[in-house]
């Protein structure tokens, strides 16, 4: 047994436990509580490696996106040619679906914080979406497709915020950017592979669209199995100072300021369908549009992990600002492009923007909120993006119709630049503390404690 003194307290350390002498009443606590944040239960909390949950959820995202993207690009054609739906009804379907998902992300994230369990909501969301999505194959009316599409998005709304909170709970803060980059990379790889599989099935087997929709159930089922078997719940540990009033301050001003900046950027981030429309204006053939889209998803997938890792090394804010500046530059050049070849280079640059920002934004949310409110924070984050997406696309469309595409793209670039400047103006943030868990400690803070332990301290009264 070894003894040291910290601030007038004697500590007796043995194995993984500490005997804290406070006054005359010793208290035994698990020393892992005093270390890094909770990690995946199958590894030590001091590890800087990505745990089981990160890779399992990345695999689930990959298979789910393969299933979704086998159906989604074909859905407008199916609705118009097979079911006779109008373009307005297609827009209503997508608008209702995304709005429903945005609201449910807030509710499910809040509920996962309240019950302190993430996995049941994550699994339930994937099960619902994977079960409902292939039922498009038996739809006989556009109204039935609306119901199926809403159910699919309900599943997405249930799972997303708890899933991201579970990833943040499972890893050390120093690798959050890389962890979210891995999940985003798998997601974008699925978005790349799904349409290619659907195209190959239609081209080689000459089957109907309904058959493709049924086959999309296979990767969806694989994703559900991986979620059930591979994902583990993270054990939430109680800190000895959980009742301290200063830890009960909610998510904090820094989070809401960051959310306001995200909303400003979202107002300039319209639907990517306008990029395809601009490519058509510049002379890219319609037949090459899927290849152009595949290029975008490929660059996104390849750059997600380097972008997230960069945010771990140089900081979230510099990486995010760099990504938004790339976005502003790409939109500015889209406004002034005159040749088809420029479109290919700009789509690749647009993919780099996603690589720099997708994982970084999710990691930054976890950095600035308490650990026991991450689910709610991700819910608000997705809600802000969902609310801003509709007026962003409407504004872009109105500017395009009245003043032309260069004005619309220039406006998007200006809003992205304004968001980047606003983010730079935000005060530096400190790691958030949890009302139920102890503060997250970095190696530097640990060294500070060891230094303070070597300083002489007043001897405590005898027992």
C-alpha positions in Angstrom: 0.0 0.0 0.0 1.3 3.5 -0.9 0.3 6.7 0.7 0.3 10.3 -0.5 -1.4 13.6 0.5 -3.5 15.8 -1.7 -4.9 19.0 -0.3 -5.0 17.7 3.3 -6.4 14.3 2.4 -4.6 11.0 2.8 -5.2 8.6 0.0 -4.5 4.9 0.4 -4.3 3.2 -3.1 -4.5 -0.5 -3.8 -5.2 -2.0 -7.2 -8.0 0.1 -8.8 -9.5 1.6 -5.6 -8.8 4.6 -3.4 -9.6 5.1 0.2 -10.4 8.8 0.7 -10.1 10.1 4.2 -12.4 13.1 4.5 -12.5 14.3 8.1 -12.8 11.0 10.1 -15.0 9.0 7.7 -13.2 7.0 5.0 -15.0 6.5 1.7 -14.1 3.8 -0.8 -14.7 4.7 -4.5 -13.7 3.1 -7.8 -10.8 5.1 -9.1 -11.9 4.7 -12.7 -14.7 7.2 -11.9 -12.0 9.8 -11.3 -10.4 9.1 -14.6 -11.6 9.5 -18.2 -15.2 9.5 -19.3 -17.1 6.2 -19.5 -16.0 3.9 -22.3 -17.2 0.8 -23.9 -17.5 -1.9 -21.3 -15.2 -4.3 -23.1 -12.1 -2.0 -22.9 -10.2 0.2 -20.4 -11.4 3.8 -20.2 -7.9 5.2 -20.6 -7.5 3.7 -24.2 -7.2 6.1 -27.1 -8.3 3.4 -29.6 -11.7 3.2 -31.1 -13.8 0.6 -29.3 -16.2 -2.0 -30.4 -19.3 0.3 -30.6 -17.7 2.6 -33.1 -16.9 -0.1 -35.6 -20.2 -1.9 -35.0 -22.2 1.2 -35.5 -20.1 2.1 -38.6 -21.0 -1.3 -40.1 -24.7 -0.8 -39.2 -24.6 2.6 -41.0 -22.9 1.0 -44.0 -25.5 -1.8 -44.6 -28.4 0.5 -43.8 -27.3 3.1 -46.3 -26.7 0.4 -49.0 -30.4 -0.7 -48.4 -31.7 2.8 -48.4 -29.8 4.0 -51.5 -30.9 1.0 -53.5 -34.4 2.4 -53.2 -34.2 6.2 -52.8 -32.8 7.1 -56.2 -35.4 5.0 -57.9 -38.3 6.2 -55.8 -39.2 9.3 -57.9 -39.2 7.2 -61.1 -41.4 4.6 -59.5 -43.9 7.1 -58.1 -44.3 9.0 -61.4 -44.2 6.1 -64.0 -45.7 3.2 -62.0 -48.1 4.9 -59.5 -48.8 8.1 -61.5 -47.9 10.6 -58.7 -47.3 14.3 -59.4 -44.0 16.1 -58.7 -45.8 18.1 -56.0 -46.8 15.0 -54.2 -43.2 13.7 -54.3 -42.1 16.9 -52.7 -44.8 16.6 -50.0 -43.6 13.1 -49.2 -40.0 14.1 -48.8 -40.8 17.2 -46.8 -43.1 15.4 -44.4 -40.6 12.6 -44.0 -37.7 14.8 -43.1 -39.7 17.0 -40.8 -40.9 14.0 -38.9 -37.4 12.7 -38.5 -36.1 16.0 -37.3 -38.7 16.3 -34.5 -38.2 12.6 -33.4 -34.5 13.0 -33.1 -35.0 15.6 -30.4 -37.5 13.4 -28.5 -35.5 10.2 -28.7 -32.2 12.0 -27.7 -33.9 13.5 -24.7 -35.5 10.1 -23.7 -32.1 8.3 -24.0 -30.7 10.8 -21.5 -33.7 10.3 -19.2 -33.6 6.5 -19.1 -29.8 6.5 -19.4 -29.9 3.8 -22.1 -29.1 4.3 -25.7 -29.0 0.8 -27.4 -32.7 0.0 -27.2 -33.6 3.2 -29.1 -30.8 2.6 -31.6 -31.9 -1.0 -32.4 -35.6 -0.1 -32.5 -34.9 2.7 -35.0 -32.9 0.4 -37.3 -35.5 -2.4 -37.0 -38.4 -0.1 -37.9 -36.7 1.5 -40.9 -35.3 -1.8 -42.3 -38.7 -3.5 -41.9 -40.8 -0.8 -43.5 -38.4 0.4 -46.3 -38.8 -2.7 -48.7 -42.6 -2.6 -48.4 -42.5 0.0 -51.2 -42.4 -3.1 -53.4 -46.0 -3.9 -52.7 -47.3 -0.3 -52.7 -50.3 0.3 -55.0 -50.7 4.0 -54.5 -48.7 7.1 -53.7 -50.4 7.4 -50.4 -49.1 4.0 -49.3 -45.6 5.1 -50.3 -46.1 8.2 -48.2 -46.9 6.0 -45.1 -44.0 3.8 -45.8 -41.6 6.7 -46.3 -42.8 8.3 -43.1 -42.3 5.1 -41.1 -38.8 4.8 -42.5 -38.0 8.3 -41.4 -39.5 7.7 -38.0 -37.0 4.9 -37.6 -34.2 7.3 -38.5 -35.6 9.9 -36.1 -35.6 7.4 -33.2 -32.0 6.1 -33.7 -29.8 9.0 -34.8 -29.4 11.1 -31.7 -29.0 8.1 -29.3 -26.6 6.5 -31.7 -24.3 9.6 -31.8 -24.5 9.9 -28.0 -23.6 6.3 -27.7 -20.5 6.8 -29.8 -19.4 9.8 -27.8 -20.0 7.8 -24.5 -17.9 4.9 -25.8 -14.6 6.6 -26.6 -12.0 8.9 -25.2 -12.5 12.6 -26.1 -9.1 12.7 -27.9 -10.4 10.5 -30.7 -14.0 11.7 -31.0 -13.3 13.3 -34.4 -11.8 10.1 -35.8 -14.6 8.0 -34.4 -17.3 10.1 -36.0 -15.3 10.2 -39.1 -15.2 6.4 -39.3 -19.0 6.2 -38.9 -19.6 9.0 -41.5 -17.1 7.3 -43.9 -19.0 4.0 -43.6 -22.3 5.8 -44.2 -21.0 7.5 -47.3 -19.5 4.3 -48.6 -23.0 2.7 -48.3 -24.5 5.7 -50.2 -21.9 5.1 -52.9 -22.4 1.3 -53.2 -26.2 1.2 -52.9 -27.1 2.9 -56.2 -24.3 1.0 -58.0 -25.8 -2.3 -56.8 -29.3 -1.2 -57.9 -28.0 -0.1 -61.3 -26.2 -3.5 -61.8 -29.3 -5.5 -60.9 -31.4 -3.5 -63.3 -28.8 -3.7 -66.1 -27.8 -7.3 -65.8 -30.8 -9.1 -64.5 -33.5 -6.9 -66.3 -35.8 -7.2 -63.3 -38.6 -4.8 -62.2 -38.2 -1.9 -59.8 -40.3 -3.8 -57.2 -37.8 -6.7 -57.3 -34.9 -4.3 -56.5 -36.9 -2.9 -53.6 -37.3 -6.5 -52.2 -33.6 -7.2 -52.6 -32.9 -4.0 -50.6 -34.2 -5.9 -47.5 -31.0 -8.1 -47.4 -28.4 -5.4 -46.4 -31.0 -3.8 -44.1 -31.4 -7.1 -42.3 -27.7 -7.5 -42.0 -27.4 -4.1 -40.4 -30.1 -5.0 -37.8 -28.3 -8.2 -36.9 -25.0 -6.3 -36.4 -26.8 -3.7 -34.3 -28.3 -6.3 -32.0 -25.2 -8.5 -31.6 -22.3 -6.0 -32.0 -23.5 -2.9 -30.2 -23.1 -2.7 -26.4 -24.7 -0.4 -23.9 -22.2 1.8 -22.1 -22.3 1.6 -18.3 -23.0 5.0 -16.8 -21.1 5.5 -13.6 -22.1 7.8 -10.8 -19.7 10.5 -9.6 -19.2 11.3 -5.9 -20.0 15.0 -6.6 -23.1 14.4 -8.7 -25.2 16.7 -6.5 -23.0 19.8 -6.7 -25.2 22.7 -8.0 -22.7 24.1 -10.4 -23.0 20.9 -12.5 -26.7 21.4 -13.0 -26.6 24.2 -15.5 -28.0 22.4 -18.6 -26.2 22.3 -21.9 -24.6 25.8 -21.5 -24.4 28.9 -23.6 -21.6 27.6 -25.8 -23.8 24.9 -27.2 -26.6 27.3 -28.0 -24.2 29.7 -29.6 -22.8 26.9 -31.7 -26.3 25.8 -32.7 -27.1 29.4 -33.8 -24.0 29.4 -36.0 -24.9 26.0 -37.4 -28.4 27.3 -38.3 -26.9 30.3 -40.2 -24.7 27.9 -42.2 -27.7 25.7 -42.9 -29.6 28.6 -44.4 -26.9 28.6 -47.2 -26.7 24.9 -47.5 -29.6 24.0 -49.8 -30.4 20.6 -51.2 -27.7 19.0 -53.4 -30.2 18.5 -56.1 -29.4 22.1 -57.2 -25.8 21.0 -57.8 -27.0 18.3 -60.2 -29.2 20.9 -61.9 -26.2 23.3 -62.2 -24.1 20.4 -63.7 -26.7 19.9 -66.3 -26.6 23.6 -67.1 -22.8 23.4 -67.6 -23.2 20.6 -70.1 -22.8 17.3 -68.1 -25.0 14.7 -69.8 -27.9 13.3 -67.8 -26.5 9.8 -68.2 -23.4 10.8 -66.3 -25.3 12.2 -63.4 -25.1 8.9 -61.4 -21.3 8.8 -61.9 -21.0 12.4 -60.8 -23.0 11.5 -57.6 -20.8 8.5 -57.1 -17.7 10.7 -57.3 -19.1 13.0 -54.6 -19.9 10.1 -52.2 -16.6 8.5 -52.9 -14.6 11.6 -52.0 -16.8 12.1 -48.9 -16.1 8.6 -47.7 -12.3 8.8 -48.3 -12.0 12.2 -46.6 -14.2 11.6 -43.5 -11.6 9.8 -41.4 -8.7 12.2 -42.2 -11.0 15.2 -41.5 -12.1 13.8 -38.2 -8.6 13.0 -37.2 -7.4 16.5 -38.2 -10.0 17.9 -35.8 -8.5 15.8 -33.0 -5.1 17.2 -33.6 -5.6 20.8 -34.4 -9.0 21.4 -32.8 -12.6 21.3 -33.9 -13.0 25.0 -34.6 -10.1 25.4 -37.1 -11.2 22.2 -38.9 -14.8 23.3 -39.1 -13.9 26.8 -40.2 -11.7 25.3 -42.9 -14.5 23.1 -44.1 -17.0 26.0 -44.3 -14.4 28.0 -46.2 -14.1 25.1 -48.7 -17.9 25.1 -49.1 -17.9 28.9 -49.7 -15.2 28.6 -52.3 -16.9 25.7 -54.1 -20.2 27.6 -54.2 -18.5 30.7 -55.4 -16.8 28.8 -58.2 -20.1 27.1 -59.1 -21.5 30.5 -59.6 -18.8 31.4 -62.1 -18.2 28.0 -63.8 -18.6 27.9 -67.6 -17.4 24.4 -68.6 -18.5 20.9 -67.9 -15.0 19.8 -66.8 -15.2 22.3 -63.9 -18.2 20.5 -62.5 -16.2 17.3 -61.8 -13.5 19.2 -59.9 -16.1 21.2 -57.9 -18.0 18.0 -57.0 -14.7 16.5 -55.7 -14.0 19.7 -53.7 -17.6 19.6 -52.3 -16.8 16.1 -51.0 -13.8 17.4 -49.1 -16.1 19.9 -47.4 -18.1 17.0 -46.0 -14.9 15.2 -44.9 -13.8 18.2 -42.9 -17.2 18.9 -41.3 -19.4 15.8 -40.8 -17.4 14.2 -38.0 -16.1 17.4 -36.6 -19.5 18.9 -36.0 -20.7 15.8 -34.2 -17.5 15.7 -32.1 -17.9 19.4 -31.2 -21.4 18.8 -29.9 -20.0 16.2 -27.5 -17.2 18.5 -26.5 -19.4 21.4 -25.3 -22.2 19.6 -23.4 -22.3 17.5 -20.3 -22.1 13.7 -20.9 -25.5 13.1 -19.4 -27.2 15.5 -21.9 -25.5 14.4 -25.1 -28.7 12.7 -26.4 -30.7 15.9 -26.0 -27.9 17.9 -27.5 -27.7 15.8 -30.7 -31.5 16.0 -30.9 -31.4 19.8 -30.9 -28.5 19.7 -33.3 -30.4 17.6 -35.9 -33.6 19.7 -35.3 -31.7 22.9 -36.1 -30.4 21.4 -39.3 -33.9 20.1 -40.2 -35.6 23.4 -39.5 -33.0 25.3 -41.6 -33.0 22.9 -44.5 -36.5 23.9 -45.8 -36.1 27.7 -46.0 -32.6 27.2 -47.3 -33.9 25.3 -50.4 -36.8 27.6 -50.8 -34.5 30.7 -50.7 -32.1 29.1 -53.1 -34.9 28.2 -55.5 -36.4 31.6 -55.5 -33.1 33.3 -56.1 -32.4 30.9 -59.0 -35.7 31.5 -60.6 -35.6 35.3 -60.3 -31.9 36.2 -60.7 -30.3 33.1 -62.0 -28.0 30.4 -60.6 -24.9 32.6 -60.1 -26.8 34.8 -57.6 -28.2 31.7 -55.8 -24.8 30.1 -55.4 -23.1 33.4 -54.4 -25.7 33.8 -51.7 -24.9 30.3 -50.4 -21.2 31.1 -50.3 -21.8 34.4 -48.5 -23.9 32.6 -45.7 -21.2 30.0 -45.3 -18.5 32.7 -45.0 -20.6 34.5 -42.4 -21.0 31.3 -40.4 -17.3 30.7 -40.5 -16.6 34.2 -39.2 -19.2 33.8 -36.5 -17.6 30.6 -35.4 -14.2 32.3 -35.2 -15.7 35.0 -33.0 -17.1 32.5 -30.5 -15.2 32.4 -27.2 -13.0 29.3 -26.6 -14.9 26.5 -24.9 -13.8 24.3 -22.1 -14.7 20.6 -21.8 -18.2 20.2 -20.5 -18.9 18.6 -17.1 -21.6 16.1 -16.4 -24.2 16.4 -13.7 -23.9 12.7 -13.1 -20.4 11.9 -14.1 -17.0 13.4 -13.0 -15.2 16.0 -15.1 -13.3 14.6 -18.1 -9.6 14.8 -17.4 -6.8 15.1 -19.9 -3.3 13.8 -19.5 -2.2 17.4 -18.6 -4.7 17.7 -15.8 -3.5 14.3 -14.5 0.1 15.5 -14.5 -1.1 18.6 -12.5 -2.6 16.4 -9.8 0.6 14.4 -9.5 2.6 17.6 -9.1 0.2 18.9 -6.4 0.5 15.5 -4.6 4.3 16.1 -4.2 3.8 19.5 -2.5 3.8 19.5 1.3 0.3 19.6 2.8 -1.0 20.0 6.4 -1.2 16.6 8.2 -4.7 15.5 8.8 -5.9 14.9 12.4 -5.4 11.3 13.6 -8.2 8.8 13.4 
